[in-house]
Structures are given as C-alpha cells and as structure tokens.
Amino acid sequence: MARNIFLSFHQADELEVNIWRRRFGGYFNEIRSLGLSEYGDDFADHIESGDSDYVMRKIREDKIAGTSCTVVLIGKCTWARRYVDWEIAATLRNFNDSQRGGLIAVQLPGAQDNGWSKLPPRLDLNVERDNGVDVGYARFYPPAPSDGTIAQWVEDAVARRDTLDPATGSTTGLMVRSRSCE
C-alpha cells in the first residue's frame, strides 16, 4: 500500500531533497513538506509564551495530518533547525482527531560523504539501541541502498507506531530558536 509521508529537512539541503523526492516519489502516494516561510515568526511567539500545544496542533492539522510517517532527511545542520524540531514533536504527539506518525531519519548522500550524522535531539531521544539492536520508536538509516528499501523502512515505522510509544519528553520543550550549526 502506497503511503503518504511528510519530509522534514533543513532548507540548505533542498537540492539533495529534490533529488531524493524524484528518486523515491513513485513509492509513495504523496510526499509533503513545508517551506521555511510557511511557519512565520508567530509560531516562535506561541512557544515563548508557553503555547507550544498550538504550534504542534497547527503543524499536525495543516501539514502532517493524513500522513503515516515523517521522514527526516539528515544533512549537516538538520539537527540545529527549530522547524525540524517542531515537525518531529508534532509527529510524535497524538491529537484528539489524529494518531501520531511513524518516524525515521535517512542520511542524505552528501551528509554521508562528509561524515555528518548528528541527529536532531528530539529524534535522537527516540533512536534507541540495546546491544546493537534497534529497539526505539524511531530509526536512523544511511542513504537507501535500493529504491524499494525506503518504502519498507516507512512500513516498519508505521508498524512501530502501533506497538511502541515515543520516549518520555518527546513532545515537550520545543526549540524556540535554531541553534548554530558550527
């Protein structure tokens, strides 16, 4: 069954993200993502005032609703972006009218070539290993070795969504400002 997915990424990686979309687009019913300008500073104002529920609800309702899984594409500075943090938090939270989504991270080829693998903190909290075996809610993968692999990773994430809970603290303490990547 072809799934609807949501892509979360740093805008600096947009060229690689577009290549990724072209390569894997046929395996999904729909691929959604947001542009940086679609959020606006009012979201940060809501976070600063303690209204982070509003931010997550709006992202979930307006952009992520109807998707099964969020795929975070990992580049050099993905970990530092507040927008990526917000999208991950919205993915991990159940809302009255929608179930949380599956969550995976896939390293972009350029990031792999340069040894960049730092995960956004909220995502890293949910990537758990026990004696070398993945046991957490989310997974972190290298670039997909074959085209069909990514679809299987998404299916696996959806199955985990139905059997595991995200790590404690996964939907609280949203990033107010992006961090310096350097």
Secondary structure, 3 states (H helix, E strand, C coil): CCEEEEEECCHHHHHHHHHHHHHHHHHEEEEECCCHHHCCCHHHHHHHCCCHHHHHHHHHHHHHCCCCEEEEEECCCHHHCHHHHHHHHHHHCCECCECCCEEEEEECHHHHHCCCCCCCHHHHCCCCEECCEECCCCEEECCCCCHHHHHHHHHHHHHHHCCCCCCCCCCCCCCCCCCCCC
